[in-house]
Amino acid sequence: MRQNNISSVKKWAYALLLVAATQSGAVAVALEAESRSPCDHFNADRQPFFGDLHVHTRYSLDASTQGTRTTPDEAYQFAQGVRIGVQPWDANGEPQRSLQLSRPLDFAMVSDHAELLGEVEMCNNPEVTGHNSWQCRVYRAWPRGAFYLFNFMASMRASHLGLCGEGDELCKAASMAPWQEMRDAAEAHYDRSADCTFTTFIGYEWTGLVPSSGGNLHRNVVFRSAKVPPLPASYIDTPGETLLWDALESECNDSGAGCEALVIPHNSNLSAGQMFPLQRANGSPLDADYAARRQRMEPLVEIMQHKGASECFYSPGITRDELCAFEQLPRDNIARFNNPPAPDTGFLRDTWLQGLSQQARLGIDPFRFGVIASTDTHLGAPGAVVEDGFLGHGGDGVPALKAVPPGLPDKLEYNPGGLAVLWAEQNTRDDLFAAMQRREAYGTSGPRIVTRLFAGWDLNPGLCGAADMASQGYAQGVPMGSDLGPAPAGSGLSLLLAAQQDAGLAERPGLPLQKIQVIKGWLDADGARREQVYDVAGDAQAQGTVDTANCATAGTGHAKLCTVWNDPDFDPAQRAFYYSRVIENPSCRWSQRLCIAGGVDCSRPETIGEGFEGCCASEHRPVVQERAWSSPVWYQPAAL
């Protein structure tokens, strides 16, 4: 989104302010990490930029073994609205399906797996030493078998498969070309003109899991600029999150070379509870040093993507918040192990509560992270999040179906993924990276909902009607992702919450909003962890409906919502966090849309064609309520 220009004087004032200080709880940032033109569209009160920081192309083993041929260059073209071909390909090498974004993204990052980057290049390029190894012959003859074989060694054993030579030098050498191609593509598509239409980040995915539980430990690494290490640090090289941080600090953040990186964990819903451990790798309790490093290195997590949502867990009779059931997967680990029933592990709301307890013990919260969302597409299709016409993303090692439709193109439990949204002054690497560092970020489940959250003391109830609402929000409080506290004597805690529906397009308008909710988590005086969901904007009469027979929507809703909410239960002695959840009116899920298009009538078995069996499965969810989640604000009652 674009807003009016400001004067050069105001731009310089902004720069000086950033040098002097940052928002409460934010990390100080270096200016001019890159050389580029200033943006014509600059807004000191910040504007929302929509993007995707989780994108796989032909250089990820799980993408390449399912037939993905999309290059990093093509992925960035797609993010800007260029049509690309996706599998399957015919005998002449022509794609039989294609994708195109109806609305370009503001930013994107190709995040191919660091592990096996060399093997993928080696097995696909006849000119690379090792191309004719037995391992590469298996890769080419039996790609799905190779996916499991190579990944077992890399992700569970932190090892290569024996084709890399002494010291893994052959695979390291083979990794150089794809890593350079990823870097070159990001540089080629970064708009350094004053138009600032598109920003790219150089990065990758670090991919490991816990062998005993199958728990996912995956993380995306984002670099601020084109100054990056010669090769990405993989799970094979650094089999543990602290080892990854060590490598990024020594090779990047503390190297003095102008390199800067941050880390974004994802799919904690599939981590078997081990993405956010309460002890170190040696079994000792977390300490303040670990907590501080985690805050510094991992300011954000991914709350939503193709493989489900990680906000909170729902189970009838156990959890009262039914909206937690949104895109909830039926298992707790990425390896599909049949673990003892414990699917409620790894969710962010509980982790934020654990963080409050750790802060009470350590003086610092190791789990003080904000949120984004992304796709985790394995087709090289960043931002392909609409429910209508979904072609699958092929994540979790499960290919998007290669047969040309009809049929459901992906596993029923998966979804099109979400978008990352960053509040920044302008669409540049420096400004977007700074937004990530200070956690002024949020995630959506796909729609381009715009939402803001400010927290302060006894905020003016008339802020929603103010023309300079955002300026006053910054002046009177702190934005999402920030720390707040302690409370002045006699003050109450207020939140300014605003949301606007996705405007959509003429041929595909966005849906109205149903409501804004505030989710509060806190510690009682005895240390017990509590949570509460408040409906704070919207009304019971604004109820949209959807007809699952034809996906037609009806009813009422809201184009905009805004409120200044005062916590009725605020206790200045209690540690707490607050985040918002913006709920859209109901609509048809991707699977229901395709079931209707396929003429499926579950009461008539003869209409259930091949590939459409999931339409009538008990676990099929025909309706979805899209949403946006803000990063929290944290209230700290007293300095420790």
C-alpha positions in Angstrom: 0.0 0.0 0.0 1.2 3.5 -0.8 0.7 6.8 1.0 1.6 10.4 0.4 5.2 11.6 0.2 6.9 13.5 3.0 9.5 16.1 2.8 13.2 15.4 2.7 13.5 17.2 6.0 11.1 14.7 7.6 13.1 11.8 6.0 16.3 13.0 7.6 14.5 13.6 10.9 13.4 10.0 10.7 16.9 8.8 10.1 18.3 10.7 13.1 15.5 9.3 15.3 16.4 5.8 14.3 20.0 6.4 15.2 19.1 7.8 18.5 16.5 5.3 19.7 13.9 2.8 18.7 10.4 1.9 19.9 10.3 0.4 23.4 11.5 -3.2 23.3 12.9 -2.9 19.8 16.5 -3.6 18.7 18.6 -0.7 17.5 19.2 -0.8 13.8 22.0 0.3 11.6 21.1 2.7 8.8 22.2 2.6 5.1 22.9 -1.2 5.1 22.4 -0.9 1.4 22.9 1.6 -1.4 19.7 2.6 -3.1 17.3 5.5 -4.0 15.0 6.7 -1.3 11.3 5.8 -1.9 8.8 8.3 -3.3 6.2 6.6 -1.1 7.5 7.2 2.4 5.3 7.5 5.5 6.8 8.2 8.9 3.7 6.7 10.5 4.4 3.4 8.6 2.4 1.5 6.1 1.6 -2.3 5.7 3.6 -4.3 3.2 2.4 -7.8 2.2 4.8 -10.6 1.4 6.0 -14.2 1.6 9.2 -15.2 3.4 8.9 -19.0 2.9 9.3 -20.1 -0.7 10.9 -23.2 -2.2 12.1 -23.7 -5.8 13.9 -26.4 -7.8 16.9 -26.3 -5.4 15.0 -27.7 -2.4 15.2 -31.5 -2.4 11.6 -32.0 -1.4 10.5 -29.6 -4.2 12.8 -31.1 -6.9 11.9 -34.7 -6.1 8.2 -33.9 -6.7 9.0 -32.4 -10.1 9.3 -28.7 -9.3 11.4 -26.9 -12.0 10.7 -23.3 -10.9 13.9 -21.3 -10.5 14.5 -18.5 -8.0 14.3 -16.0 -10.8 10.9 -17.4 -11.8 9.7 -17.3 -8.2 10.4 -13.6 -8.0 8.7 -13.0 -11.3 5.7 -14.8 -10.0 5.6 -12.7 -6.9 5.4 -9.6 -9.2 2.5 -11.0 -11.2 4.1 -12.9 -14.0 2.5 -16.2 -15.0 4.7 -19.3 -14.4 4.2 -23.0 -15.4 4.0 -25.7 -12.7 4.0 -29.5 -12.9 3.1 -31.7 -14.5 5.2 -31.3 -17.7 4.4 -33.1 -20.9 6.7 -35.2 -23.0 7.9 -32.0 -24.7 8.8 -30.3 -21.4 5.8 -28.0 -21.4 3.9 -27.4 -18.2 0.3 -28.5 -18.2 -0.7 -26.1 -15.4 0.2 -22.5 -14.7 -0.3 -20.0 -11.9 -0.4 -16.2 -11.8 -1.0 -13.8 -8.9 -3.8 -11.4 -9.4 -2.2 -9.0 -7.0 1.6 -8.7 -6.8 3.4 -8.9 -3.5 5.4 -6.1 -1.9 8.3 -8.4 -0.9 9.4 -12.0 -1.0 12.2 -14.4 -0.2 13.3 -17.6 -1.8 14.1 -19.9 1.2 15.5 -23.2 -0.3 16.7 -25.8 2.1 20.4 -25.4 3.0 20.6 -29.1 3.6 21.2 -31.1 0.4 21.6 -28.0 -1.7 24.8 -29.5 -3.1 23.2 -32.9 -3.7 20.3 -31.5 -5.6 22.7 -29.6 -7.9 25.0 -32.6 -8.2 22.3 -35.0 -9.1 20.7 -32.7 -11.7 23.9 -31.3 -13.3 25.9 -33.8 -15.4 28.9 -31.5 -15.2 29.2 -31.7 -11.4 31.4 -34.4 -9.8 29.3 -37.1 -8.3 26.5 -36.9 -10.8 26.9 -40.6 -11.6 27.1 -41.8 -8.0 24.7 -44.5 -6.9 22.9 -42.0 -4.7 22.3 -39.7 -7.7 21.2 -42.6 -9.8 18.6 -43.4 -7.1 17.6 -39.7 -7.1 16.9 -39.6 -10.8 15.3 -43.1 -11.1 13.2 -43.0 -7.9 12.8 -39.4 -6.8 10.2 -40.1 -4.1 12.4 -42.8 -2.5 15.3 -40.4 -2.7 13.3 -37.8 -0.9 13.0 -40.1 2.2 16.5 -41.5 1.9 18.3 -38.2 1.6 16.1 -36.4 4.1 16.4 -39.1 6.7 20.2 -38.7 6.7 20.1 -34.9 6.6 17.3 -34.0 9.0 17.4 -36.9 11.4 21.1 -37.9 11.3 22.6 -34.5 10.5 24.7 -36.2 7.8 25.1 -36.5 4.1 24.6 -39.8 2.2 28.2 -40.6 1.4 28.5 -38.9 -2.0 30.2 -35.7 -0.7 33.8 -36.8 -0.4 36.2 -36.1 2.4 35.1 -33.2 4.6 31.9 -33.0 2.5 34.0 -30.9 0.1 32.2 -32.1 -3.1 28.8 -31.1 -1.8 30.0 -27.8 -0.5 31.5 -27.0 -3.9 28.3 -28.1 -5.6 26.3 -25.8 -3.3 28.1 -22.7 -4.5 26.3 -22.4 -7.8 22.7 -22.6 -6.5 23.5 -20.3 -3.5 24.9 -17.8 -6.0 21.9 -18.1 -8.2 19.6 -17.5 -5.2 21.6 -14.4 -4.4 21.7 -13.1 -8.0 18.0 -13.6 -8.5 17.2 -11.6 -5.3 19.5 -8.8 -6.4 18.1 -8.8 -10.0 14.5 -8.4 -8.8 15.0 -5.9 -6.0 13.6 -2.6 -7.0 16.2 0.0 -6.0 14.5 2.8 -7.9 12.4 5.5 -6.2 9.2 3.5 -7.1 10.1 0.8 -4.5 7.6 -1.6 -6.0 9.2 -4.9 -4.9 11.7 -5.9 -2.2 13.6 -9.2 -2.1 15.5 -10.8 0.8 18.3 -13.3 0.5 17.8 -16.3 2.8 17.3 -20.0 3.2 15.7 -22.7 5.4 17.6 -24.5 8.1 15.8 -27.9 8.4 16.2 -30.4 11.2 13.9 -32.5 13.4 14.1 -34.5 16.6 14.7 -38.2 15.8 12.9 -39.5 18.9 9.7 -37.7 18.3 9.7 -36.5 14.7 9.3 -33.0 16.0 9.9 -30.2 13.5 12.7 -27.7 14.3 12.7 -25.8 11.0 13.7 -22.2 10.7 14.0 -19.6 8.0 17.1 -17.4 8.0 16.7 -13.8 6.6 19.6 -11.6 5.7 19.2 -7.8 5.8 21.3 -7.1 2.7 23.3 -8.7 -0.1 26.2 -9.2 2.4 25.8 -12.9 3.3 28.1 -15.8 4.2 29.8 -17.8 1.4 27.4 -20.7 2.1 24.4 -21.1 4.3 24.8 -22.9 7.6 22.7 -26.1 7.4 21.4 -28.4 10.1 24.1 -30.9 9.1 26.7 -28.2 10.0 24.9 -26.8 13.0 22.5 -29.5 14.5 20.8 -27.3 17.1 19.3 -23.8 17.3 22.2 -22.4 19.5 24.7 -23.8 17.0 22.9 -22.1 14.2 22.9 -18.8 16.2 26.7 -19.3 16.8 27.3 -19.7 13.1 25.2 -16.7 12.2 26.8 -14.5 14.8 30.4 -15.5 13.9 29.9 -15.5 10.1 27.5 -12.6 9.9 26.1 -10.5 12.8 29.4 -10.2 14.8 31.8 -10.5 11.8 32.1 -6.7 11.1 31.5 -7.4 7.4 28.1 -5.6 7.3 26.1 -8.8 7.4 23.0 -9.1 9.6 20.6 -12.0 9.9 17.6 -13.0 11.9 15.8 -16.4 12.3 12.1 -17.3 12.0 10.9 -20.6 13.4 8.0 -22.2 11.6 5.4 -25.0 12.1 5.7 -25.2 15.8 2.4 -27.1 15.5 4.4 -30.0 14.2 7.3 -29.8 16.6 6.0 -32.3 19.2 6.5 -29.5 21.7 10.2 -29.2 21.0 10.4 -26.0 19.0 10.4 -23.9 22.2 12.1 -26.1 24.8 12.2 -25.3 28.5 15.7 -26.7 28.9 19.0 -26.5 27.0 20.3 -29.3 24.8 22.4 -30.7 27.7 19.2 -30.9 29.9 20.0 -27.9 32.0 17.4 -25.2 32.6 17.2 -22.2 30.4 19.3 -19.2 31.6 19.3 -15.5 31.0 22.0 -15.7 28.3 19.9 -18.2 26.3 16.8 -16.1 26.7 18.6 -12.9 25.6 20.1 -14.6 22.5 16.7 -16.1 21.5 15.1 -12.7 21.8 17.8 -11.2 19.7 18.1 -13.9 17.0 14.5 -15.0 16.8 12.2 -11.9 17.0 9.4 -13.5 14.9 7.7 -16.9 14.4 5.5 -18.1 11.6 1.9 -18.5 13.0 0.3 -19.8 9.8 1.3 -21.6 6.6 0.5 -24.4 4.2 0.9 -27.0 6.9 -1.5 -25.5 9.4 -1.9 -22.8 12.0 0.2 -22.6 15.2 -1.8 -20.1 17.2 -3.6 -22.3 19.7 -5.0 -25.8 20.2 -8.7 -26.7 20.3 -10.3 -29.8 21.7 -14.1 -30.0 22.6 -14.5 -30.0 26.4 -10.9 -29.0 27.0 -10.5 -25.6 25.2 -13.3 -23.0 25.1 -11.8 -21.0 22.2 -13.4 -22.7 19.3 -11.6 -20.5 16.8 -8.4 -22.3 17.7 -9.7 -25.2 15.6 -8.8 -23.2 12.5 -6.6 -25.2 10.1 -5.6 -27.5 13.0 -3.6 -30.6 11.9 -4.4 -34.1 13.3 -0.9 -34.8 14.5 1.9 -33.1 16.5 5.0 -33.9 14.5 6.2 -33.5 10.9 7.6 -37.0 10.5 4.1 -38.5 11.0 5.2 -40.6 13.9 2.4 -42.2 15.8 3.3 -40.4 19.0 1.3 -40.8 22.3 -1.7 -38.5 22.2 -0.4 -35.0 22.8 -1.5 -32.9 19.9 -1.7 -29.7 22.0 2.0 -29.1 22.1 4.0 -26.4 20.4 1.3 -23.7 20.0 2.2 -20.1 20.4 -0.4 -18.9 22.9 0.8 -21.5 25.4 4.5 -20.7 24.6 3.9 -17.0 25.2 2.4 -18.0 28.6 5.5 -20.1 29.3 7.6 -17.1 28.4 5.9 -15.1 31.2 6.8 -17.8 33.7 10.4 -17.9 32.4 10.6 -14.1 32.7 9.5 -14.3 36.3 12.3 -16.8 36.9 15.1 -15.4 34.7 14.3 -11.7 34.4 14.0 -12.0 30.6 11.5 -13.8 28.4 13.0 -16.2 25.9 9.7 -16.5 23.9 9.0 -12.8 23.3 8.4 -13.1 19.6 6.0 -11.5 17.1 4.3 -13.2 14.3 4.1 -13.4 10.5 2.5 -15.9 8.1 3.7 -17.3 4.8 3.0 -20.1 2.3 5.9 -22.6 2.4 5.1 -23.2 -1.3 7.1 -25.9 -2.9 6.0 -24.8 -6.4 8.0 -21.6 -6.4 4.7 -19.7 -6.1 5.0 -17.0 -3.4 1.8 -15.5 -2.3 -0.5 -18.0 -4.0 -3.0 -18.0 -1.1 -6.5 -17.6 -2.5 -8.9 -20.4 -1.8 -10.4 -20.3 -5.2 -8.3 -22.2 -7.8 -5.8 -23.6 -5.3 -3.3 -25.9 -7.0 -1.6 -27.2 -3.9 1.9 -26.2 -2.5 3.5 -29.7 -2.1 4.8 -29.1 1.4 5.8 -31.7 4.0 7.3 -33.9 1.3 3.8 -34.6 -0.1 3.7 -33.6 -3.7 0.8 -31.5 -5.0 -1.0 -34.0 -7.2 0.6 -34.3 -10.6 -2.5 -35.3 -12.5 -4.2 -32.6 -14.4 -7.5 -31.7 -12.6 -10.2 -32.8 -12.0 -9.5 -33.9 -8.4 -8.2 -32.3 -5.2 -4.7 -31.1 -5.8 -3.4 -31.4 -2.2 -4.0 -33.3 1.0 -7.3 -32.4 2.6 -5.6 -31.2 5.8 -3.5 -28.6 4.0 -4.4 -25.1 3.0 -3.1 -22.3 0.7 -1.0 -20.7 3.5 -0.8 -17.0 4.6 1.0 -13.7 4.1 3.5 -11.8 6.2 2.7 -8.2 6.8 5.3 -5.6 8.0 4.6 -2.1 9.2 7.4 0.0 7.7 8.1 3.5 6.5 9.0 2.4 3.0 9.4 -0.7 1.0 13.2 -1.3 1.3 15.3 -4.0 2.9 16.5 -1.7 5.7 13.0 -0.7 6.7 11.3 -4.1 6.3 14.1 -5.8 8.2 13.9 -3.2 11.0 10.1 -3.9 11.2 10.9 -7.6 11.7 13.5 -6.8 14.4 11.1 -4.7 16.4 8.3 -7.2 15.8 5.9 -4.6 14.2 4.5 -7.4 12.1 1.4 -9.6 11.7 0.2 -12.5 9.7 -2.9 -13.3 7.8 -4.4 -16.5 6.6 -4.4 -15.2 3.0 -6.6 -12.1 2.7 -4.9 -8.7 2.7 -6.6 -7.5 5.9 -5.0 -4.4 7.3 -4.8 -4.2 11.1 -3.0 -2.2 13.7 -2.6 -2.4 17.5 -1.3 0.2 19.9 -1.1 -0.2 23.7 -0.9 2.6 26.3 -2.3 4.1 29.4 -5.9 5.4 29.4 -5.8 6.1 25.7 -8.1 8.8 24.3 -11.5 7.1 23.4 -11.7 9.4 20.4 -8.6 8.1 18.7 -10.6 6.0 16.1 -12.0 9.2 14.7 -8.8 11.1 14.5 -7.3 11.9 11.1 -3.8 11.3 12.7 -4.8 8.1 14.6 -1.5 6.4 13.9 0.6 9.4 14.8 -1.2 9.6 18.1 -0.9 5.9 18.6 2.8 6.1 18.4 2.9 9.3 20.6 0.6 7.9 23.3 1.6 4.3 23.3 3.6 1.5 21.6 2.8 -0.6 18.5 2.4 -4.4 18.2 5.5 -6.2 19.1 6.6 -3.8 21.9 7.0 -3.9 25.6 4.8 -1.8 27.9 5.3 -1.1 31.6 5.3 -0.6 34.4 1.9 1.1 34.8 1.7 4.7 36.2 -0.1 4.8 39.5 -3.9 4.7 39.0 -3.7 4.1 35.2 -5.6 1.6 33.2 -4.2 -0.4 30.2 -5.8 0.5 26.9 -5.5 -0.9 23.4 -6.2 1.0 20.2 -7.4 -1.7 17.7 -8.2 -1.0 14.0 -8.9 -3.3 11.1 -10.0 -2.9 7.5 -11.3 -5.7 5.2 -9.3 -6.9 2.2 -10.4 -4.6 -0.6 -9.9 -7.4 -3.1 -10.4 -6.9 -6.8 -13.4 -6.1 -9.0 -13.7 -9.7 -10.0 -12.9 -11.1 -6.6 -13.9 -8.5 -3.9 -12.8 -9.1 -0.3 -15.2 -10.2 2.4 -16.5 -8.0 5.3 -15.0 -8.4 8.8 -17.0 -10.1 11.5 -15.1 -8.9 14.6 -11.9 -8.0 16.4 -10.9 -10.1 19.4 -8.3 -9.4 22.0 -6.5 -12.4 23.5 -4.9 -11.8 26.9 -2.5 -14.1 28.7 -1.2 -13.4 32.2 0.3 -14.8 35.4 -1.7 -14.8 38.6 0.0 -13.8 41.8 0.7 -17.5 42.5 2.3 -17.9 39.1 -0.6 -19.8 37.5 -1.0 -19.1 33.7 -4.3 -17.7 32.6 -5.9 -16.7 29.3 -9.0 -14.9 28.2 -10.6 -14.0 24.8 -12.6 -10.7 24.5 -14.8 -9.7 21.6 -14.0 -6.0 21.4 -15.3 -4.7 18.1 -18.1 -5.9 15.8 -21.6 -6.9 16.9 -23.7 -10.0 17.1 -26.0 -8.8 14.4 -23.2 -8.6 11.8 -23.3 -12.2 10.9 -22.2 -13.3 7.4 -23.3 -16.6 5.9 -22.1 -18.9 3.2 -24.1 -21.4 1.1 -21.9 -24.5 0.8 -23.9 -25.7 -2.2 -22.7 -22.8 -4.4 -20.3 -20.8 -2.1 -22.5 -17.7 -2.4 -22.0 -15.4 0.6 -24.6 -13.2 2.2 -25.4 -11.3 5.4 -23.8 -8.3 6.9 -20.4 -7.4 8.2 -17.9 -4.5 8.5 -15.6 -2.8 6.0 -13.8 -1.3 8.9 -13.6 -1.8 12.7 -11.9 0.4 15.3 -12.1 0.7 19.0 -10.2 1.9 22.1 -10.6 -1.0 24.5 -9.8 -0.8 28.2 -8.9 -4.0 29.9 -11.6 -4.5 32.5 -9.5 -7.0 34.5 -6.2 -5.1 34.4 -4.0 -5.8 37.5 -0.8 -3.7 37.5 1.0 -6.4 39.4 0.4 -9.1 36.8 2.7 -9.9 33.9 0.6 -10.1 30.7 0.5 -10.1 26.9 -2.2 -9.0 24.5 -2.7 -9.7 20.8 -5.5 -9.2 18.4 -7.3 -11.6 16.1 -9.4 -10.2 13.3 -12.1 -12.5 12.0 -13.6 -12.4 8.5 -17.1 -13.5 7.6 -17.3 -17.2 6.6 -16.5 -18.4 3.1 -16.0 -21.7 1.2 -12.7 -23.4 1.9 -10.5 -24.3 -1.2 -11.5 -28.0 -1.0 -15.3 -27.2 -1.0 -14.9 -24.9 -4.0 -13.3 -27.7 -6.0 -15.8 -30.3 -4.8 -18.6 -28.1 -6.1 -16.8 -27.5 -9.4 -16.4 -31.3 -9.7 -20.1 -31.8 -9.3 -19.8 -33.8 -6.1 -23.0 -34.6 -4.2 -22.1 -36.7 -1.2 -25.7 -38.1 -1.1 -25.1 -39.5 -4.6 -22.0 -41.8 -4.6 -22.0 -41.9 -8.4 -21.0 -38.2 -8.4 -17.8 -38.8 -6.4 -15.2 -39.0 -9.2 -11.6 -40.2 -8.8 -9.6 -37.7 -6.8 -12.7 -36.2 -5.1 -13.1 -38.8 -2.4 -11.9 -36.2 0.2 -15.0 -34.1 -0.4 -17.1 -36.6 1.5 -14.6 -37.5 4.2 -15.5 -37.0 7.8 -12.6 -34.6 8.3 -13.5 -32.4 5.4 -14.1 -28.8 6.5 -16.2 -27.0 3.8 -16.2 -23.6 5.5 -13.3 -21.3 6.5 -13.1 -18.0 8.4 -10.0 -16.2 7.3 -8.3 -14.0 9.8 -5.3 -11.9 10.8 -3.2 -12.2 14.0 -1.2 -9.3 15.4 2.1 -9.6 17.2 1.5 -9.2 21.0 2.4 -6.4 23.3 3.8 -7.4 26.6 3.1 -5.7 29.9 5.9 -5.8 32.5 4.8 -4.7 36.0 8.1 -3.7 37.4 11.7 -3.5 36.4 13.7 -6.5 37.5 
